[in-house]
Amino acid sequence: MPKFLVKKTAPAEDGKSLVFKGKVVEGPINKGMELLISIAGQSVIPVKISDIVHFEKSKDDSKVGLVVDFEDEPDDMAMIMALRITDEEIECRQPVP
């Protein structure tokens, strides 16, 4: 299963998206896939990758940004921001129909 090492999570400029900055650890990760966000080891929230951005220079070795749009779920965005995800490997998968 593809994995992404999140170095930092930050809101995007539009205020309706989050950018998970980091690097791909395993497998290919594509737009449309889901990040599986673990909540206190009890449950998992799948969130869809709406865009992928690449960074030329980064102080913390973050070369890739996975963008997740929360325009329709602002409460989910607030909850995930509160988790302060850093230095954590997150699994990705194809969306489940």
PADO-186651 format. One record per residue: residue in one letter; chain; z, x, y of N, C-alpha, C in turn. Coordinates in nm, 2 decimals. Atoms other than C-alpha are relative to their C-alpha. Example, Ala and Ser with C-alpha at 12.3 -4.5 7.8 and 13.67 -1.06 7.14 Angstrom:
# PADO-186651
+------+-----+--------+--------+--------+--------+--------+--------+--------+--------+--------+
| type | mol |     nz |     nx |     ny |    caz |    cax |    cay |     cz |     cx |     cy |
+------+-----+--------+--------+--------+--------+--------+--------+--------+--------+--------+
|    a |   A |   0.00 |   0.09 |  -0.12 |   0.78 |   1.23 |  -0.45 |   0.00 |   0.09 |   0.12 |
|    s |   A |   0.00 |  -0.09 |  -0.11 |   0.71 |   1.37 |  -0.11 |   0.08 |  -0.08 |   0.11 |
+------+-----+--------+--------+--------+--------+--------+--------+--------+--------+--------+
This chain:
# PADO-186651
+------+-----+--------+--------+--------+--------+--------+--------+--------+--------+--------+
| type | mol |     nz |     nx |     ny |    caz |    cax |    cay |     cz |     cx |     cy |
+------+-----+--------+--------+--------+--------+--------+--------+--------+--------+--------+
|    m |   A |   0.00 |   0.09 |  -0.12 |   0.00 |   0.00 |   0.00 |   0.00 |   0.09 |   0.12 |
|    p |   A |   0.01 |  -0.08 |  -0.13 |  -0.09 |   0.14 |   0.35 |   0.14 |   0.00 |   0.07 |
|    k |   A |  -0.13 |  -0.01 |  -0.07 |   0.21 |   0.27 |   0.55 |  -0.03 |   0.06 |   0.13 |
|    f |   A |   0.01 |  -0.05 |  -0.14 |   0.25 |   0.34 |   0.92 |   0.14 |   0.05 |   0.04 |
|    l |   A |  -0.13 |  -0.05 |  -0.05 |   0.53 |   0.56 |   1.07 |   0.01 |  -0.03 |   0.14 |
|    v |   A |  -0.02 |   0.04 |  -0.14 |   0.65 |   0.39 |   1.39 |   0.09 |   0.10 |   0.07 |
|    k |   A |  -0.08 |  -0.10 |  -0.08 |   0.77 |   0.65 |   1.64 |   0.06 |  -0.07 |   0.12 |
|    k |   A |  -0.05 |   0.07 |  -0.11 |   0.82 |   0.40 |   1.92 |  -0.07 |  -0.14 |   0.01 |
|    t |   A |   0.06 |   0.13 |  -0.02 |   0.77 |   0.03 |   2.00 |   0.02 |  -0.03 |   0.15 |
|    a |   A |   0.00 |   0.03 |  -0.14 |   0.68 |  -0.08 |   2.35 |  -0.08 |  -0.12 |   0.03 |
|    p |   A |   0.08 |   0.12 |  -0.04 |   0.55 |  -0.39 |   2.53 |  -0.13 |   0.06 |   0.06 |
|    a |   A |   0.13 |  -0.04 |  -0.06 |   0.18 |  -0.37 |   2.62 |   0.00 |  -0.05 |   0.15 |
|    e |   A |   0.01 |   0.03 |  -0.14 |   0.07 |  -0.40 |   2.98 |  -0.01 |  -0.15 |   0.03 |
|    d |   A |   0.01 |   0.14 |  -0.02 |  -0.01 |  -0.77 |   2.94 |   0.13 |  -0.08 |  -0.02 |
|    g |   A |  -0.13 |   0.06 |   0.02 |   0.35 |  -0.85 |   2.85 |   0.01 |  -0.10 |  -0.11 |
|    k |   A |   0.01 |   0.10 |   0.11 |   0.24 |  -1.07 |   2.56 |  -0.02 |   0.07 |  -0.14 |
|    s |   A |   0.03 |  -0.08 |   0.12 |   0.18 |  -0.79 |   2.30 |   0.10 |   0.11 |  -0.01 |
|    l |   A |  -0.07 |  -0.12 |   0.03 |   0.37 |  -0.51 |   2.14 |  -0.09 |   0.11 |  -0.05 |
|    v |   A |   0.07 |  -0.12 |   0.05 |   0.24 |  -0.16 |   2.07 |   0.09 |   0.08 |  -0.09 |
|    f |   A |  -0.07 |  -0.08 |   0.09 |   0.37 |   0.01 |   1.76 |  -0.07 |   0.14 |   0.00 |
|    k |   A |   0.06 |  -0.13 |  -0.01 |   0.30 |   0.38 |   1.84 |   0.05 |   0.09 |  -0.12 |
|    g |   A |  -0.04 |  -0.09 |   0.10 |   0.30 |   0.63 |   1.56 |  -0.12 |   0.06 |  -0.07 |
|    k |   A |   0.11 |  -0.06 |   0.07 |   0.08 |   0.76 |   1.28 |  -0.01 |  -0.06 |  -0.14 |
|    v |   A |   0.02 |   0.06 |   0.13 |  -0.08 |   0.64 |   0.96 |   0.05 |   0.10 |  -0.10 |
|    v |   A |  -0.06 |  -0.08 |   0.10 |   0.11 |   0.78 |   0.66 |  -0.08 |  -0.01 |  -0.13 |
|    e |   A |   0.07 |   0.02 |   0.13 |  -0.08 |   0.63 |   0.37 |  -0.10 |  -0.11 |   0.01 |
|    g |   A |   0.11 |   0.11 |   0.00 |  -0.41 |   0.44 |   0.32 |  -0.06 |  -0.03 |   0.13 |
|    p |   A |   0.06 |   0.04 |  -0.12 |  -0.64 |   0.29 |   0.57 |   0.07 |  -0.12 |   0.06 |
|    i |   A |  -0.06 |   0.11 |  -0.07 |  -0.50 |   0.05 |   0.83 |  -0.11 |  -0.05 |   0.10 |
|    n |   A |   0.10 |   0.06 |  -0.08 |  -0.74 |  -0.19 |   1.00 |   0.05 |  -0.12 |   0.08 |
|    k |   A |  -0.02 |   0.12 |  -0.08 |  -0.75 |  -0.46 |   1.26 |   0.00 |  -0.12 |  -0.09 |
|    g |   A |   0.00 |   0.12 |   0.08 |  -0.66 |  -0.80 |   1.11 |   0.11 |   0.01 |  -0.12 |
|    m |   A |  -0.10 |  -0.01 |   0.10 |  -0.41 |  -0.65 |   0.86 |   0.14 |  -0.04 |   0.06 |
|    e |   A |  -0.13 |   0.04 |  -0.04 |  -0.04 |  -0.74 |   0.87 |   0.10 |   0.12 |  -0.01 |
|    l |   A |  -0.12 |  -0.09 |   0.01 |   0.26 |  -0.52 |   0.95 |   0.11 |  -0.08 |  -0.06 |
|    l |   A |  -0.11 |   0.07 |   0.06 |   0.56 |  -0.61 |   0.74 |   0.13 |   0.05 |   0.06 |
|    i |   A |  -0.12 |  -0.04 |  -0.07 |   0.86 |  -0.60 |   0.97 |   0.12 |  -0.05 |  -0.08 |
|    s |   A |  -0.12 |   0.04 |   0.08 |   1.19 |  -0.59 |   0.78 |   0.11 |  -0.04 |   0.10 |
|    i |   A |  -0.11 |   0.04 |  -0.08 |   1.48 |  -0.78 |   0.93 |   0.13 |   0.02 |  -0.08 |
|    a |   A |  -0.13 |  -0.03 |   0.06 |   1.81 |  -0.62 |   0.83 |  -0.01 |   0.01 |  -0.15 |
|    g |   A |   0.01 |  -0.01 |   0.15 |   1.68 |  -0.56 |   0.48 |   0.00 |  -0.13 |  -0.08 |
|    q |   A |  -0.02 |   0.13 |   0.07 |   1.71 |  -0.93 |   0.41 |  -0.13 |  -0.08 |  -0.01 |
|    s |   A |   0.13 |   0.07 |   0.00 |   1.37 |  -1.07 |   0.50 |  -0.11 |   0.08 |   0.07 |
|    v |   A |   0.12 |  -0.07 |  -0.06 |   1.02 |  -0.96 |   0.61 |  -0.08 |  -0.10 |   0.08 |
|    i |   A |   0.08 |   0.08 |  -0.09 |   0.82 |  -1.10 |   0.90 |  -0.14 |   0.07 |   0.00 |
|    p |   A |   0.13 |  -0.06 |  -0.02 |   0.44 |  -1.03 |   0.87 |  -0.06 |  -0.04 |   0.14 |
|    v |   A |   0.06 |   0.02 |  -0.14 |   0.27 |  -0.98 |   1.21 |  -0.14 |   0.06 |  -0.01 |
|    k |   A |   0.15 |  -0.04 |   0.01 |  -0.11 |  -0.95 |   1.25 |  -0.03 |   0.11 |   0.10 |
|    i |   A |   0.05 |  -0.11 |  -0.09 |  -0.26 |  -0.63 |   1.40 |  -0.12 |  -0.06 |   0.07 |
|    s |   A |   0.12 |   0.06 |  -0.08 |  -0.49 |  -0.76 |   1.68 |  -0.09 |   0.11 |   0.05 |
|    d |   A |   0.08 |  -0.10 |  -0.05 |  -0.61 |  -0.42 |   1.79 |   0.06 |   0.14 |  -0.04 |
|    i |   A |  -0.05 |  -0.14 |   0.03 |  -0.58 |  -0.04 |   1.72 |  -0.05 |   0.09 |   0.11 |
|    v |   A |   0.04 |  -0.09 |  -0.11 |  -0.58 |   0.21 |   2.00 |   0.04 |   0.15 |  -0.04 |
|    h |   A |  -0.02 |  -0.14 |   0.03 |  -0.59 |   0.59 |   1.98 |   0.04 |   0.08 |   0.13 |
|    f |   A |  -0.05 |  -0.07 |  -0.12 |  -0.40 |   0.83 |   2.21 |  -0.05 |   0.15 |  -0.02 |
|    e |   A |   0.05 |  -0.14 |  -0.01 |  -0.55 |   1.17 |   2.31 |   0.12 |   0.09 |  -0.01 |
|    k |   A |  -0.12 |  -0.09 |  -0.01 |  -0.22 |   1.33 |   2.40 |   0.12 |  -0.09 |   0.00 |
|    s |   A |  -0.12 |   0.08 |   0.01 |   0.12 |   1.22 |   2.31 |   0.12 |   0.10 |  -0.02 |
|    k |   A |  -0.11 |  -0.09 |   0.01 |   0.46 |   1.39 |   2.35 |   0.07 |  -0.01 |  -0.13 |
|    d |   A |  -0.08 |   0.02 |   0.12 |   0.61 |   1.25 |   2.03 |  -0.09 |  -0.01 |  -0.13 |
|    d |   A |   0.10 |   0.00 |   0.11 |   0.30 |   1.30 |   1.80 |  -0.05 |  -0.14 |  -0.04 |
|    s |   A |   0.05 |   0.13 |   0.03 |   0.21 |   0.93 |   1.82 |  -0.15 |   0.00 |   0.03 |
|    k |   A |   0.14 |   0.00 |  -0.02 |  -0.17 |   0.93 |   1.77 |  -0.07 |  -0.13 |   0.00 |
|    v |   A |   0.06 |   0.14 |   0.01 |  -0.23 |   0.56 |   1.70 |   0.10 |  -0.10 |   0.05 |
|    g |   A |  -0.08 |   0.11 |  -0.05 |  -0.11 |   0.24 |   1.85 |  -0.05 |  -0.13 |  -0.07 |
|    l |   A |   0.04 |   0.12 |   0.06 |  -0.11 |  -0.08 |   1.65 |   0.05 |  -0.11 |   0.09 |
|    v |   A |  -0.03 |   0.11 |  -0.10 |  -0.12 |  -0.38 |   1.89 |   0.01 |  -0.13 |  -0.08 |
|    v |   A |  -0.02 |   0.13 |   0.05 |   0.03 |  -0.71 |   1.79 |   0.02 |  -0.10 |   0.11 |
|    d |   A |   0.00 |   0.11 |  -0.10 |  -0.03 |  -1.02 |   2.00 |   0.10 |  -0.10 |  -0.03 |
|    f |   A |  -0.11 |   0.10 |   0.02 |   0.27 |  -1.25 |   2.05 |  -0.02 |  -0.11 |   0.10 |
|    e |   A |   0.02 |   0.11 |  -0.11 |   0.11 |  -1.49 |   2.31 |   0.05 |  -0.13 |  -0.05 |
|    d |   A |  -0.04 |   0.13 |   0.05 |   0.18 |  -1.79 |   2.08 |   0.14 |   0.00 |  -0.06 |
|    e |   A |  -0.13 |  -0.01 |   0.06 |   0.52 |  -1.66 |   1.95 |   0.09 |   0.09 |   0.09 |
|    p |   A |  -0.08 |  -0.09 |  -0.09 |   0.72 |  -1.51 |   2.25 |   0.14 |   0.02 |  -0.06 |
|    d |   A |  -0.13 |  -0.02 |   0.06 |   1.05 |  -1.56 |   2.06 |   0.00 |   0.11 |  -0.11 |
|    d |   A |   0.02 |  -0.10 |   0.10 |   0.92 |  -1.35 |   1.77 |  -0.01 |   0.14 |   0.07 |
|    m |   A |   0.01 |  -0.13 |  -0.07 |   0.83 |  -1.07 |   2.02 |   0.14 |   0.04 |   0.05 |
|    a |   A |  -0.13 |  -0.03 |  -0.05 |   1.18 |  -1.08 |   2.17 |   0.09 |   0.05 |  -0.11 |
|    m |   A |  -0.08 |  -0.04 |   0.11 |   1.34 |  -1.06 |   1.83 |  -0.04 |   0.14 |  -0.05 |
|    i |   A |   0.05 |  -0.12 |   0.05 |   1.12 |  -0.77 |   1.72 |   0.03 |   0.12 |   0.09 |
|    m |   A |  -0.04 |  -0.10 |  -0.11 |   1.18 |  -0.58 |   2.05 |   0.15 |   0.03 |  -0.02 |
|    a |   A |  -0.14 |  -0.02 |   0.01 |   1.55 |  -0.62 |   1.99 |   0.04 |   0.09 |  -0.12 |
|    l |   A |  -0.02 |  -0.08 |   0.11 |   1.52 |  -0.44 |   1.66 |  -0.01 |   0.15 |   0.03 |
|    r |   A |   0.02 |  -0.14 |  -0.05 |   1.42 |  -0.12 |   1.85 |  -0.05 |   0.09 |  -0.11 |
|    i |   A |   0.06 |  -0.08 |   0.11 |   1.20 |   0.01 |   1.57 |  -0.05 |   0.13 |   0.04 |
|    t |   A |   0.04 |  -0.14 |  -0.02 |   1.17 |   0.39 |   1.58 |   0.02 |   0.08 |  -0.12 |
|    d |   A |  -0.01 |  -0.09 |   0.12 |   1.12 |   0.66 |   1.32 |   0.01 |  -0.08 |  -0.13 |
|    e |   A |  -0.01 |   0.09 |   0.12 |   1.06 |   0.39 |   1.05 |  -0.14 |  -0.02 |  -0.06 |
|    e |   A |   0.12 |   0.02 |   0.07 |   0.79 |   0.36 |   0.79 |  -0.01 |  -0.15 |  -0.02 |
|    i |   A |   0.02 |   0.14 |   0.02 |   0.64 |   0.01 |   0.78 |  -0.13 |  -0.02 |  -0.08 |
|    e |   A |   0.11 |   0.03 |   0.09 |   0.41 |  -0.12 |   0.51 |  -0.10 |  -0.10 |   0.07 |
|    c |   A |   0.10 |   0.09 |  -0.05 |   0.08 |  -0.29 |   0.59 |  -0.07 |  -0.06 |  -0.12 |
|    r |   A |   0.08 |   0.07 |   0.10 |  -0.13 |  -0.54 |   0.39 |  -0.11 |  -0.08 |   0.06 |
|    q |   A |   0.10 |   0.10 |  -0.04 |  -0.43 |  -0.76 |   0.40 |   0.07 |  -0.13 |   0.01 |
|    p |   A |  -0.07 |   0.13 |  -0.02 |  -0.33 |  -1.11 |   0.52 |  -0.01 |  -0.08 |  -0.13 |
|    v |   A |   0.00 |   0.09 |   0.12 |  -0.23 |  -1.35 |   0.25 |  -0.06 |  -0.14 |   0.05 |
|    p |   A |   0.06 |   0.13 |  -0.04 |  -0.45 |  -1.66 |   0.26 |   0.09 |  -0.12 |  -0.01 |
+------+-----+--------+--------+--------+--------+--------+--------+--------+--------+--------+
